[in-house]
Amino acid sequence: QQPVQSPQAVILREGEDAVINCSSSKALYSVHWYRQKHGEAPVFLMILLKGGEQKGHDKISASFNEKKQQSSLYLTASQLSYSGTYFCGTGDNYGQNFVFGPGTRLSVLP
Amino acid sequence: EAGVAQSPRYKIIEKRQSVAFWCNPISGHATLYWYQQILGQGPKLLIQFQNNGVVDDSQLPKDRFSAERLKGVDSTLKIQPAKLEDSAVYLCASSLSQIGNTIYFGEGSWLTVV
């Protein structure tokens, strides 16, 4: 079952912050976050495993709340290069049923 | 380290024709995925292999799509006969194993059915 992402799209000015949410109706073992630029393959950002951890690098971080079956991606002080479509992917503990959300389109303007 | 290789990058065919896509995953990656991505949508899993066995093909339209990974390394995805709605990017991806590992994507094979 496909996870739900919100918002569908967001427009920011350079330097502003954004939060993208991903939620599922089923129990999750892992949440993956990817960014895809137009005409390119999705690129891995980070993976969070069951345990409610928070991960991050540079100014992009994410949290995973397994009780609420949701994850959030935080983009701080956004840069022009952050523009693209962000997908979350969720999987179960058998390594199966891995599905991507519909994506959140992020546009960062100068 | 070489990434996931796919070919051809672009293909235009007429409906009812057949097409095949090839994928060579990252060396040592046991899990291989084929995804279909229609413009404006998220990737949809078509089939997942673990070595040369099929783990999940529940969303593969088996009346026209087939995939194999005979020696547990590279893989081919075939569509026969193609329909207009098959126009999409076909993404091959691989990971070390099924559970909790990064999935690396190839650049994709763009299919247009006219």
Backbone of each chain as ProteinMPNN parsed JSONL, in Angstrom:
{"seq_chain_A": "QQPVQSPQAVILREGEDAVINCSSSKALYSVHWYRQKHGEAPVFLMILLKGGEQKGHDKISASFNEKKQQSSLYLTASQLSYSGTYFCGTGDNYGQNFVFGPGTRLSVLP", "coords_chain_A": {"N_chain_A": [[0.843, -1.193, 0.0], [0.61, 2.141, -0.927], [2.559, 4.751, 0.534], [1.535, 7.91, 1.984], [2.247, 11.209, 1.018], [2.971, 14.516, 2.114], [3.508, 18.059, 1.887], [1.983, 18.125, -1.449], [3.333, 19.751, -3.16], [5.798, 22.318, -2.867], [6.966, 25.631, -2.621], [9.838, 27.491, -2.173], [11.923, 30.158, -0.95], [15.395, 30.687, -1.374], [17.29, 29.693, 1.427], [15.167, 29.364, 3.157], [13.223, 27.094, 5.263], [11.96, 23.7, 5.063], [9.506, 21.094, 5.473], [8.809, 17.772, 4.82], [6.394, 15.303, 4.799], [5.71, 11.83, 5.416], [3.561, 9.166, 5.483], [2.153, 6.047, 6.583], [-0.271, 3.406, 6.385], [0.336, 0.975, 7.324], [2.414, -1.186, 9.366], [5.78, -0.256, 9.694], [9.139, -1.038, 8.731], [11.336, 0.111, 7.608], [12.268, 3.311, 6.303], [12.936, 5.051, 3.422], [14.497, 7.833, 1.895], [14.519, 9.724, -1.065], [15.763, 11.852, -3.654], [14.781, 13.236, -6.683], [15.764, 14.65, -9.664], [14.571, 16.381, -12.542], [14.33, 14.24, -15.271], [16.335, 12.599, -14.414], [17.692, 9.792, -12.524], [16.347, 8.604, -9.371], [18.013, 9.692, -6.414], [19.696, 8.508, -3.609], [19.068, 9.68, -0.319], [18.799, 9.239, 2.526], [18.362, 6.536, 4.899], [16.128, 5.218, 7.246], [15.752, 3.122, 9.97], [13.614, 0.887, 11.819], [13.008, 2.019, 15.068], [12.833, 4.576, 15.712], [14.725, 6.521, 15.115], [16.656, 9.442, 14.38], [18.134, 10.9, 11.598], [20.75, 12.521, 9.768], [22.436, 14.703, 7.472], [24.614, 17.3, 6.593], [22.444, 19.843, 5.84], [20.111, 18.482, 5.764], [17.817, 16.424, 7.274], [16.141, 13.67, 8.91], [13.34, 12.09, 10.506], [11.887, 9.236, 12.167], [8.991, 7.941, 13.185], [7.912, 5.218, 14.53], [5.654, 4.392, 15.894], [3.662, 6.096, 15.113], [3.793, 5.517, 12.53], [5.1, 7.077, 10.593], [7.244, 9.349, 8.801], [9.415, 12.159, 8.678], [10.965, 14.578, 6.625], [13.436, 16.969, 6.903], [14.428, 19.998, 5.638], [16.824, 22.342, 5.884], [17.597, 25.786, 5.705], [17.391, 26.098, 2.824], [18.852, 25.363, -0.385], [19.45, 26.251, -3.828], [20.06, 23.924, -5.155], [18.552, 22.041, -3.914], [16.173, 21.716, -5.148], [13.709, 19.665, -6.655], [12.033, 16.468, -6.903], [10.873, 14.838, -4.086], [10.892, 11.647, -2.781], [9.451, 9.309, -0.561], [10.125, 6.016, 0.525], [8.791, 2.979, 1.607], [9.151, 0.037, 3.597], [8.612, -3.401, 4.646], [9.486, -5.629, 7.404], [10.373, -7.897, 6.245], [11.747, -7.233, 4.106], [10.288, -6.844, 1.913], [7.49, -5.728, -0.101], [8.146, -3.104, -0.72], [7.447, 0.15, -1.33], [7.076, 3.242, -3.098], [6.186, 6.608, -2.26], [3.95, 9.12, -3.681], [5.415, 11.376, -4.154], [6.874, 14.628, -3.479], [6.995, 17.766, -4.78], [9.555, 19.996, -4.802], [10.452, 23.325, -5.06], [13.023, 25.596, -5.172], [13.57, 28.945, -5.069], [15.589, 31.714, -6.201]], "CA_chain_A": [[0.0, 0.0, 0.0], [1.471, 3.298, -1.133], [2.522, 5.762, 1.592], [0.997, 9.229, 1.636], [3.195, 12.289, 1.239], [2.427, 15.874, 2.134], [2.542, 18.494, 0.878], [2.235, 17.635, -2.81], [4.326, 20.637, -3.746], [6.144, 23.464, -2.031], [7.869, 26.607, -3.238], [10.594, 28.181, -1.14], [13.027, 31.042, -1.313], [16.69, 30.23, -0.863], [17.501, 29.997, 2.839], [13.999, 28.985, 3.962], [13.17, 25.704, 5.686], [10.795, 22.94, 4.607], [9.292, 19.775, 6.059], [8.021, 16.881, 3.973], [5.909, 14.213, 5.621], [5.413, 10.552, 4.774], [2.854, 8.335, 6.458], [1.683, 4.777, 6.055], [-1.327, 2.759, 7.172], [0.821, -0.322, 7.783], [3.624, -1.151, 10.187], [6.972, -0.041, 8.884], [10.457, -1.419, 9.233], [12.32, 1.062, 7.104], [11.834, 4.42, 5.453], [14.009, 5.586, 2.585], [14.217, 9.119, 1.257], [15.236, 9.927, -2.32], [15.48, 13.07, -4.402], [14.897, 13.024, -8.134], [15.697, 15.84, -10.513], [13.876, 16.088, -13.788], [15.088, 13.511, -16.279], [17.408, 11.822, -13.798], [17.269, 8.713, -11.622], [16.306, 8.975, -7.949], [19.284, 9.621, -5.696], [19.514, 8.201, -2.196], [19.391, 10.695, 0.693], [19.058, 8.533, 3.774], [17.47, 5.443, 5.275], [15.87, 5.125, 8.676], [15.236, 1.811, 10.331], [12.74, 0.818, 12.976], [13.723, 2.387, 16.285], [12.535, 5.97, 15.99], [15.935, 7.335, 15.102], [16.745, 10.616, 13.52], [19.406, 10.916, 10.882], [20.92, 13.744, 9.002], [23.756, 15.112, 7.018], [24.559, 18.664, 6.109], [21.256, 20.541, 6.335], [18.948, 17.639, 5.521], [17.692, 15.402, 8.303], [14.848, 12.986, 8.886], [12.941, 11.357, 11.704], [11.021, 8.101, 11.895], [8.179, 7.613, 14.351], [7.288, 3.946, 14.144], [4.318, 4.273, 16.506], [2.725, 6.837, 14.255], [4.012, 5.013, 11.176], [5.369, 8.193, 9.725], [8.579, 9.92, 8.772], [9.473, 13.537, 8.183], [12.253, 15.027, 6.078], [13.623, 18.373, 7.227], [15.421, 20.697, 4.832], [17.132, 23.595, 6.579], [18.342, 26.786, 4.919], [17.398, 25.45, 1.515], [19.705, 25.864, -1.463], [18.874, 26.044, -5.158], [20.29, 22.532, -5.546], [17.576, 21.163, -3.256], [14.987, 21.583, -5.997], [13.501, 18.327, -7.208], [10.906, 15.749, -6.312], [11.308, 13.991, -2.979], [10.075, 10.448, -2.588], [9.748, 8.388, 0.523], [9.859, 4.627, 0.207], [8.601, 2.251, 2.868], [9.233, -1.416, 3.457], [8.331, -4.172, 5.849], [10.673, -6.251, 7.984], [10.798, -9.033, 5.439], [12.426, -6.7, 2.939], [9.358, -6.892, 0.789], [6.43, -4.707, -0.138], [8.763, -1.778, -0.728], [6.714, 1.025, -2.247], [7.365, 4.666, -3.049], [5.083, 7.545, -2.217], [3.718, 9.823, -4.951], [6.402, 12.433, -4.331], [6.631, 16.036, -3.136], [7.817, 18.584, -5.665], [10.13, 21.149, -4.089], [11.106, 24.321, -5.923], [13.722, 26.635, -4.415], [13.787, 30.104, -5.927], [16.632, 32.622, -5.679]], "C_chain_A": [[0.878, 1.241, 0.0], [1.401, 4.267, 0.044], [1.987, 7.083, 1.051], [2.041, 10.285, 1.941], [2.469, 13.629, 1.256], [3.537, 16.859, 2.45], [2.853, 17.883, -0.491], [3.323, 18.454, -3.474], [4.589, 21.786, -2.796], [7.142, 24.338, -2.778], [8.525, 27.41, -2.125], [11.509, 29.221, -1.769], [14.299, 30.444, -0.721], [16.85, 30.64, 0.602], [16.333, 29.632, 3.738], [14.047, 27.487, 4.279], [11.91, 25.029, 5.144], [10.728, 21.608, 5.341], [8.39, 18.984, 5.116], [7.656, 15.665, 4.811], [5.539, 12.985, 4.797], [4.731, 9.675, 5.807], [2.296, 7.097, 5.775], [0.614, 4.196, 6.967], [-0.859, 1.405, 7.71], [2.092, -0.15, 8.607], [4.855, -1.086, 9.29], [8.227, -0.572, 9.56], [11.506, -0.403, 8.804], [11.647, 2.141, 6.279], [13.054, 4.943, 4.721], [13.559, 6.93, 2.04], [15.121, 9.295, 0.044], [14.851, 11.289, -2.899], [15.706, 12.774, -5.876], [14.777, 14.346, -8.857], [15.146, 15.419, -11.862], [14.78, 15.377, -14.781], [16.215, 12.669, -15.725], [16.839, 10.726, -12.912], [17.167, 9.23, -10.193], [17.669, 8.768, -7.296], [19.013, 9.463, -4.209], [19.917, 9.381, -1.312], [19.726, 10.029, 2.017], [18.022, 7.444, 4.001], [17.331, 5.436, 6.783], [15.23, 3.775, 8.962], [14.411, 1.896, 11.602], [13.53, 1.113, 14.241], [13.558, 3.853, 16.596], [13.726, 6.894, 15.917], [15.778, 8.553, 14.206], [18.118, 10.62, 12.875], [19.543, 12.228, 10.146], [22.325, 13.908, 8.5], [23.616, 16.474, 6.375], [23.294, 19.332, 6.676], [19.983, 19.767, 6.031], [18.937, 16.546, 6.577], [16.306, 14.786, 8.22], [14.611, 12.276, 10.196], [11.983, 10.249, 11.303], [10.287, 7.768, 13.189], [7.398, 6.348, 14.026], [5.901, 3.775, 14.751], [3.273, 4.954, 15.642], [2.834, 6.394, 12.8], [4.226, 6.17, 10.201], [6.816, 8.659, 9.839], [8.486, 11.339, 8.244], [10.885, 13.857, 7.721], [12.348, 16.525, 6.297], [14.739, 18.944, 6.356], [15.614, 22.086, 5.427], [17.941, 24.509, 5.682], [18.512, 26.298, 3.484], [18.285, 26.168, 0.495], [19.021, 25.573, -2.791], [18.973, 24.583, -5.57], [19.316, 21.562, -4.884], [16.329, 20.943, -4.111], [14.907, 20.189, -6.594], [12.26, 17.722, -6.581], [11.439, 14.778, -5.271], [10.324, 12.844, -2.798], [10.464, 9.77, -1.292], [9.396, 6.996, 0.028], [9.764, 3.859, 1.507], [8.622, 0.755, 2.62], [8.931, -2.112, 4.759], [9.594, -4.901, 6.306], [11.086, -7.533, 7.271], [11.564, -8.565, 4.203], [11.559, -6.723, 1.705], [8.364, -5.743, 0.868], [7.013, -3.306, -0.065], [8.058, -0.941, -1.774], [7.113, 2.47, -2.03], [6.078, 5.46, -2.928], [4.96, 8.284, -3.539], [4.675, 10.981, -5.193], [5.914, 13.804, -3.885], [7.564, 16.87, -3.991], [8.251, 19.841, -4.918], [10.822, 22.064, -5.085], [11.727, 25.38, -5.029], [14.058, 27.758, -5.383], [14.853, 31.014, -5.329], [16.021, 33.808, -4.956]], "O_chain_A": [[1.779, 1.376, 0.827], [0.307, 4.579, 0.515], [1.986, 7.336, -0.154], [2.655, 10.263, 3.008], [1.501, 13.849, 0.529], [4.439, 16.526, 3.22], [3.867, 17.206, -0.661], [4.13, 17.936, -4.245], [3.72, 22.181, -2.02], [8.036, 23.848, -3.468], [7.847, 27.942, -1.245], [11.822, 29.167, -2.959], [14.263, 29.777, 0.313], [16.58, 31.783, 0.971], [16.486, 29.591, 4.959], [14.792, 26.723, 3.665], [10.927, 25.691, 4.812], [11.745, 21.064, 5.773], [7.347, 19.469, 4.676], [8.517, 15.069, 5.458], [5.116, 13.088, 3.646], [5.268, 9.464, 6.895], [2.009, 7.09, 4.578], [0.596, 4.46, 8.169], [-1.581, 0.759, 8.47], [2.753, 0.887, 8.554], [4.946, -1.771, 8.271], [8.357, -0.556, 10.784], [12.441, -0.102, 9.546], [10.612, 1.924, 5.649], [14.081, 5.241, 5.332], [12.378, 7.134, 1.759], [16.325, 9.049, 0.109], [13.757, 11.8, -2.658], [16.693, 12.145, -6.259], [13.801, 15.075, -8.682], [15.242, 14.26, -12.264], [15.869, 15.857, -15.095], [16.979, 12.08, -16.491], [15.651, 10.73, -12.589], [17.838, 10.201, -9.842], [18.378, 7.804, -7.584], [18.206, 10.188, -3.627], [20.959, 10.002, -1.52], [20.809, 10.231, 2.566], [16.956, 7.432, 3.385], [18.308, 5.627, 7.508], [14.296, 3.35, 8.282], [14.507, 2.86, 12.361], [14.592, 0.534, 14.468], [14.066, 4.341, 17.606], [13.75, 7.934, 16.574], [14.864, 8.641, 13.387], [19.131, 10.373, 13.529], [18.568, 12.948, 9.933], [23.274, 13.331, 9.03], [22.628, 16.764, 5.7], [23.116, 19.367, 7.894], [18.892, 20.338, 6.041], [19.922, 15.829, 6.754], [15.414, 15.308, 7.551], [15.548, 11.908, 10.904], [11.35, 10.304, 10.249], [10.904, 7.359, 14.173], [6.372, 6.387, 13.346], [5.059, 3.083, 14.18], [2.159, 4.46, 15.466], [2.068, 6.839, 11.945], [3.615, 6.228, 9.134], [7.506, 8.399, 10.825], [7.593, 11.673, 7.465], [11.868, 13.457, 8.346], [11.443, 17.269, 5.92], [15.856, 18.428, 6.345], [14.688, 22.896, 5.466], [18.856, 24.068, 4.986], [19.629, 26.112, 3.001], [18.439, 27.39, 0.513], [18.115, 24.742, -2.861], [18.089, 24.059, -6.248], [19.262, 20.389, -5.254], [15.52, 20.065, -3.812], [15.919, 19.609, -6.989], [11.537, 18.376, -5.829], [12.346, 13.992, -5.546], [9.114, 13.037, -2.681], [11.644, 9.663, -0.958], [8.487, 6.82, -0.783], [10.571, 4.066, 2.413], [8.175, 0.27, 1.581], [8.983, -1.514, 5.834], [10.643, -4.801, 5.668], [12.056, -8.178, 7.667], [11.975, -9.369, 3.367], [12.054, -6.632, 0.582], [8.401, -4.914, 1.777], [6.443, -2.423, 0.575], [8.065, -1.274, -2.96], [7.449, 2.874, -0.916], [5.026, 5.054, -3.42], [5.787, 8.092, -4.431], [4.745, 11.51, -6.302], [4.72, 14.101, -3.908], [8.782, 16.703, -3.935], [7.427, 20.636, -4.467], [11.674, 21.626, -5.858], [11.035, 25.995, -4.217], [14.741, 27.549, -6.385], [15.009, 31.084, -4.109], [16.747, 34.667, -4.456]]}, "seq_chain_B": "EAGVAQSPRYKIIEKRQSVAFWCNPISGHATLYWYQQILGQGPKLLIQFQNNGVVDDSQLPKDRFSAERLKGVDSTLKIQPAKLEDSAVYLCASSLSQIGNTIYFGEGSWLTVV", "coords_chain_B": {"N_chain_B": [[33.618, 2.795, -7.919], [31.496, 1.032, -10.054], [28.264, 2.007, -11.196], [24.734, 1.141, -11.389], [24.014, -0.27, -14.43], [22.209, 0.375, -17.39], [20.486, -0.473, -20.405], [18.652, -0.202, -23.527], [19.057, 3.422, -23.417], [17.064, 4.985, -24.486], [14.025, 4.304, -26.208], [11.843, 3.953, -28.893], [8.855, 2.602, -29.882], [6.289, 0.97, -31.826], [2.856, 0.397, -30.924], [1.979, -2.873, -29.896], [4.357, -3.962, -30.695], [7.463, -5.507, -29.574], [9.783, -5.136, -26.822], [12.937, -5.042, -25.163], [14.727, -4.623, -22.15], [17.853, -4.161, -20.578], [19.8, -4.832, -17.651], [22.535, -4.297, -15.524], [23.498, -4.892, -12.369], [25.06, -3.288, -9.471], [28.172, -4.642, -8.605], [28.113, -7.516, -6.606], [25.712, -7.02, -5.419], [22.862, -8.492, -4.203], [20.168, -8.14, -4.444], [17.829, -7.174, -6.847], [15.885, -4.82, -8.571], [13.121, -3.96, -10.646], [11.567, -1.058, -11.695], [8.715, 0.816, -12.716], [8.241, 4.018, -13.903], [5.952, 6.384, -14.402], [5.475, 9.505, -15.96], [5.501, 12.135, -13.673], [4.764, 10.626, -11.515], [5.479, 8.464, -8.657], [8.07, 5.916, -8.534], [7.021, 2.644, -9.445], [7.048, -0.563, -8.183], [7.848, -3.298, -10.178], [9.025, -5.872, -10.264], [10.957, -7.844, -8.023], [14.052, -9.286, -7.408], [15.88, -11.716, -5.567], [19.016, -12.668, -5.58], [18.83, -15.127, -8.002], [16.185, -15.64, -7.724], [12.655, -14.904, -7.643], [11.247, -12.471, -5.595], [9.124, -10.738, -5.284], [6.553, -10.175, -7.431], [4.125, -9.089, -7.703], [2.965, -6.847, -8.863], [3.492, -6.972, -11.501], [2.455, -6.954, -14.8], [1.634, -9.776, -15.955], [0.693, -10.83, -18.283], [1.883, -9.53, -20.349], [4.362, -8.596, -19.625], [7.624, -9.732, -18.793], [10.345, -10.955, -16.844], [13.727, -11.783, -16.162], [16.463, -13.207, -14.331], [18.831, -14.873, -14.759], [21.431, -15.894, -13.951], [21.735, -14.745, -11.568], [22.89, -12.274, -11.687], [23.018, -10.059, -14.012], [20.027, -8.731, -15.591], [17.009, -9.01, -17.553], [14.225, -7.24, -18.814], [11.201, -7.686, -20.375], [8.751, -6.586, -22.696], [5.859, -7.528, -24.239], [2.984, -7.923, -26.072], [3.583, -4.408, -26.591], [1.753, -1.686, -25.113], [0.117, 1.521, -25.42], [-0.048, 2.696, -22.899], [2.182, 1.764, -21.651], [4.232, 3.469, -21.935], [6.857, 4.964, -20.374], [9.413, 5.461, -17.862], [11.741, 2.981, -17.291], [13.163, 1.803, -14.544], [16.009, 0.312, -13.281], [17.261, -1.094, -10.318], [19.477, -1.748, -7.557], [20.465, -3.482, -4.548], [22.42, -4.332, -1.615], [21.211, -6.29, -0.018], [17.909, -7.48, 0.854], [16.854, -6.193, 3.064], [16.715, -3.137, 4.647], [18.8, -1.804, 3.293], [20.559, 0.58, 1.242], [19.077, 1.522, -1.809], [20.194, 1.569, -5.005], [19.885, 3.35, -7.979], [19.724, 2.886, -11.524], [20.21, 4.871, -14.53], [17.95, 4.667, -16.02], [15.619, 3.481, -18.52], [14.086, 4.946, -21.159], [10.939, 4.622, -22.43], [8.9, 5.02, -25.209], [5.786, 4.472, -26.506], [4.146, 4.371, -29.49]], "CA_chain_B": [[32.694, 1.656, -8.033], [30.554, 1.249, -11.143], [26.874, 2.04, -10.762], [23.805, 0.252, -12.081], [24.042, 0.018, -15.865], [20.998, 0.005, -18.105], [20.426, -0.163, -21.834], [19.06, 1.092, -24.079], [18.577, 4.585, -22.653], [15.825, 5.47, -25.104], [13.457, 3.402, -27.199], [10.512, 4.295, -29.392], [8.297, 1.47, -30.628], [4.857, 1.057, -32.098], [2.074, -0.514, -30.076], [1.96, -4.291, -30.28], [5.727, -4.459, -30.875], [8.091, -5.95, -28.337], [10.996, -4.414, -26.428], [13.652, -5.651, -24.031], [15.668, -3.755, -21.439], [18.888, -4.927, -19.884], [20.313, -4.178, -16.457], [23.637, -4.923, -14.81], [23.526, -4.219, -11.062], [26.355, -3.076, -8.826], [28.796, -5.913, -8.28], [27.904, -8.0, -5.239], [24.362, -6.742, -4.932], [22.034, -9.671, -4.367], [18.778, -7.776, -4.717], [17.652, -6.376, -8.063], [14.507, -4.343, -8.726], [12.669, -3.215, -11.83], [10.486, -0.126, -11.4], [8.134, 1.587, -13.808], [7.89, 5.362, -13.449], [5.201, 7.197, -15.355], [5.765, 10.919, -15.746], [4.751, 12.796, -12.613], [4.408, 9.692, -10.447], [6.583, 7.773, -8.016], [8.384, 4.619, -9.123], [6.167, 1.533, -9.044], [7.804, -1.808, -8.28], [7.324, -4.342, -11.057], [9.53, -7.172, -9.832], [12.127, -7.824, -7.158], [14.793, -10.542, -7.369], [16.923, -11.946, -4.583], [19.85, -13.539, -6.414], [18.092, -15.404, -9.231], [14.809, -15.979, -7.389], [11.697, -13.803, -7.583], [10.726, -12.214, -4.259], [7.838, -10.042, -5.39], [6.164, -9.761, -8.792], [2.678, -8.928, -7.594], [2.456, -5.752, -9.699], [3.97, -7.166, -12.873], [1.382, -7.43, -15.696], [2.298, -10.976, -16.471], [0.235, -11.2, -19.628], [2.694, -8.874, -21.36], [5.69, -8.311, -19.084], [8.372, -10.832, -18.21], [11.694, -10.576, -16.422], [14.531, -12.901, -15.681], [17.799, -12.933, -13.785], [19.181, -16.289, -14.805], [22.629, -16.272, -13.206], [21.794, -13.962, -10.349], [23.643, -11.034, -11.85], [22.255, -9.108, -14.807], [18.607, -9.044, -15.737], [16.301, -8.405, -18.673], [12.79, -7.007, -18.682], [10.622, -7.694, -21.724], [7.342, -6.227, -22.846], [5.367, -8.046, -25.516], [3.094, -6.748, -26.933], [3.517, -3.139, -25.872], [0.571, -0.84, -25.224], [0.419, 2.948, -25.275], [0.106, 3.037, -21.485], [3.485, 1.294, -21.159], [5.189, 4.566, -22.068], [7.324, 5.271, -19.021], [10.826, 5.179, -17.634], [11.927, 1.718, -16.579], [14.329, 1.971, -13.685], [16.567, -0.848, -12.618], [17.941, -0.711, -9.087], [20.025, -2.895, -6.828], [20.913, -3.258, -3.175], [23.197, -5.459, -1.092], [20.257, -7.324, 0.378], [16.524, -7.023, 0.837], [16.362, -5.486, 4.238], [17.384, -1.999, 5.244], [19.975, -1.321, 2.575], [20.343, 1.602, 0.233], [18.74, 1.071, -3.155], [20.868, 2.394, -5.998], [19.157, 3.317, -9.232], [20.349, 3.194, -12.801], [19.702, 6.102, -15.147], [16.639, 4.395, -16.573], [15.373, 3.294, -19.953], [12.885, 5.713, -21.482], [10.164, 3.956, -23.482], [7.738, 5.701, -25.785], [5.006, 3.596, -27.382], [3.317, 5.245, -30.354]], "C_chain_B": [[31.676, 1.964, -9.134], [29.142, 1.191, -10.581], [26.048, 1.005, -11.5], [23.758, 0.671, -13.552], [22.753, -0.461, -16.513], [21.144, 0.331, -19.581], [19.181, -0.788, -22.439], [18.546, 2.245, -23.209], [17.237, 5.067, -23.179], [15.355, 4.467, -26.155], [12.074, 3.903, -27.584], [10.036, 3.118, -30.212], [6.828, 1.727, -30.9], [4.127, 0.071, -31.188], [2.01, -1.882, -30.751], [3.352, -4.829, -30.621], [6.284, -4.904, -29.523], [9.368, -5.148, -28.081], [11.627, -5.139, -25.244], [14.638, -4.663, -23.45], [16.626, -4.637, -20.64], [19.415, -4.132, -18.707], [21.459, -4.989, -15.873], [23.789, -4.214, -13.472], [24.953, -3.979, -10.572], [26.894, -4.443, -8.378], [28.573, -6.295, -6.814], [26.518, -7.757, -4.681], [23.439, -7.919, -5.244], [20.606, -9.332, -4.805], [18.701, -6.85, -5.927], [16.172, -6.068, -8.223], [14.303, -3.769, -10.12], [11.474, -2.365, -11.394], [9.986, 0.499, -12.696], [7.768, 2.961, -13.25], [7.22, 6.125, -14.584], [5.406, 8.656, -14.971], [4.87, 11.514, -14.664], [4.356, 11.905, -11.456], [5.66, 9.099, -9.81], [6.858, 6.453, -8.703], [7.474, 3.526, -8.575], [6.948, 0.241, -9.232], [7.105, -2.794, -9.19], [7.743, -5.72, -10.557], [10.785, -6.977, -9.012], [12.739, -9.219, -7.139], [15.721, -10.552, -6.151], [17.787, -13.046, -5.186], [19.059, -13.872, -7.679], [16.649, -15.825, -8.975], [13.928, -14.748, -7.28], [11.128, -13.683, -6.165], [9.319, -11.64, -4.33], [7.604, -9.663, -6.837], [4.664, -9.501, -8.842], [2.126, -7.823, -8.497], [2.955, -5.845, -11.136], [2.807, -7.669, -13.739], [1.882, -8.627, -16.484], [1.809, -11.411, -17.843], [1.109, -10.582, -20.708], [4.134, -8.599, -20.902], [6.325, -9.599, -18.564], [9.761, -10.327, -17.835], [12.422, -11.808, -15.945], [15.882, -12.41, -15.196], [18.455, -14.295, -13.612], [20.379, -16.656, -13.928], [22.793, -15.435, -11.943], [22.595, -12.69, -10.451], [22.796, -10.067, -12.677], [20.849, -9.641, -15.082], [18.057, -8.41, -16.998], [14.818, -8.306, -18.338], [12.225, -6.908, -20.088], [9.156, -7.315, -21.671], [6.904, -6.699, -24.234], [3.927, -8.504, -25.371], [2.942, -5.454, -26.128], [2.194, -2.416, -26.132], [0.987, 0.616, -25.008], [0.706, 3.312, -23.816], [1.405, 2.508, -20.871], [4.567, 2.366, -21.303], [5.58, 5.062, -20.683], [8.838, 5.156, -19.005], [10.907, 3.893, -16.839], [13.265, 1.795, -15.86], [14.748, 0.627, -13.106], [17.324, -0.346, -11.391], [18.493, -1.958, -8.41], [20.393, -2.494, -5.409], [21.627, -4.514, -2.691], [22.286, -6.623, -0.704], [18.888, -6.696, 0.462], [16.22, -6.022, 1.924], [17.273, -4.338, 4.647], [18.616, -1.491, 4.559], [19.6, -0.28, 1.54], [20.038, 0.961, -1.108], [19.358, 2.062, -4.131], [20.174, 2.213, -7.344], [20.082, 3.52, -10.427], [19.699, 4.431, -13.388], [18.354, 5.904, -15.833], [16.631, 4.197, -18.074], [14.032, 3.935, -20.277], [12.175, 5.038, -22.651], [9.005, 4.834, -23.918], [7.065, 4.725, -26.734], [4.041, 4.477, -28.177], [2.328, 4.417, -31.182]], "O_chain_B": [[31.068, 3.035, -9.139], [28.85, 0.452, -9.641], [26.584, 0.109, -12.151], [23.492, 1.831, -13.867], [22.265, -1.555, -16.226], [21.83, 1.281, -19.96], [18.691, -1.797, -21.931], [17.683, 2.039, -22.355], [16.378, 5.504, -22.412], [16.15, 3.872, -26.882], [11.248, 4.231, -26.732], [10.724, 2.677, -31.132], [6.207, 2.591, -30.282], [4.684, -0.933, -30.745], [1.99, -2.013, -31.975], [3.51, -6.034, -30.817], [5.664, -4.705, -28.478], [9.95, -4.564, -28.996], [10.939, -5.763, -24.436], [15.31, -3.944, -24.189], [16.262, -5.687, -20.112], [19.472, -2.903, -18.754], [21.369, -6.21, -15.743], [24.172, -3.044, -13.44], [25.921, -4.418, -11.193], [26.159, -5.275, -7.845], [28.815, -5.499, -5.907], [26.186, -8.234, -3.596], [23.261, -8.292, -6.403], [19.931, -10.134, -5.45], [19.428, -5.86, -6.01], [15.317, -6.933, -8.035], [15.209, -3.167, -10.697], [10.51, -2.864, -10.813], [10.746, 0.683, -13.647], [7.068, 3.058, -12.242], [7.848, 6.461, -15.588], [5.498, 8.991, -13.79], [3.644, 11.413, -14.728], [3.695, 12.353, -10.519], [6.76, 9.215, -10.352], [5.985, 5.916, -9.384], [7.19, 3.489, -7.377], [7.456, -0.024, -10.321], [5.925, -3.095, -9.011], [6.917, -6.625, -10.442], [11.577, -6.07, -9.264], [12.05, -10.209, -6.89], [16.272, -9.521, -5.765], [17.366, -14.197, -5.295], [18.647, -12.948, -8.379], [15.965, -16.304, -9.88], [14.387, -13.679, -6.877], [10.603, -14.646, -5.607], [8.441, -12.002, -3.547], [8.384, -8.903, -7.411], [4.02, -9.668, -9.878], [0.95, -7.853, -8.86], [2.844, -4.883, -11.897], [2.231, -8.714, -13.436], [2.479, -8.484, -17.551], [2.426, -12.255, -18.491], [1.095, -11.037, -21.852], [5.019, -8.393, -21.733], [5.654, -10.445, -17.972], [10.279, -9.388, -18.439], [11.831, -12.742, -15.404], [16.369, -11.352, -15.595], [18.614, -14.801, -12.501], [20.322, -17.662, -13.22], [23.859, -15.421, -11.327], [22.946, -12.085, -9.438], [21.962, -9.344, -12.133], [20.533, -10.807, -14.845], [18.57, -7.393, -17.464], [14.247, -9.17, -17.673], [12.718, -6.13, -20.903], [8.427, -7.668, -20.744], [7.487, -6.328, -25.253], [3.672, -9.421, -24.59], [2.253, -5.424, -25.109], [1.605, -2.519, -27.208], [2.064, 0.899, -24.484], [1.584, 4.126, -23.53], [1.695, 2.775, -19.705], [5.692, 2.18, -20.839], [4.735, 5.523, -19.915], [9.462, 4.798, -20.004], [10.222, 3.734, -15.829], [14.333, 1.844, -16.472], [13.943, -0.095, -12.519], [17.954, 0.71, -11.434], [18.035, -3.073, -8.658], [20.604, -1.318, -5.112], [21.476, -5.598, -3.255], [22.559, -7.781, -1.021], [18.723, -5.511, 0.173], [15.421, -5.106, 1.73], [18.449, -4.538, 4.952], [19.42, -0.8, 5.185], [18.481, -0.258, 1.03], [20.666, -0.025, -1.494], [19.07, 3.257, -4.08], [19.912, 1.095, -7.788], [21.084, 4.23, -10.346], [18.755, 4.978, -12.818], [17.691, 6.879, -16.188], [17.508, 4.674, -18.796], [12.99, 3.538, -19.755], [12.744, 4.9, -23.734], [8.231, 5.325, -23.096], [7.696, 4.21, -27.657], [3.237, 5.22, -27.613], [1.555, 4.976, -31.961]]}, "name": "protein", "num_of_chains": 2, "seq": "QQPVQSPQAVILREGEDAVINCSSSKALYSVHWYRQKHGEAPVFLMILLKGGEQKGHDKISASFNEKKQQSSLYLTASQLSYSGTYFCGTGDNYGQNFVFGPGTRLSVLPEAGVAQSPRYKIIEKRQSVAFWCNPISGHATLYWYQQILGQGPKLLIQFQNNGVVDDSQLPKDRFSAERLKGVDSTLKIQPAKLEDSAVYLCASSLSQIGNTIYFGEGSWLTVV"}
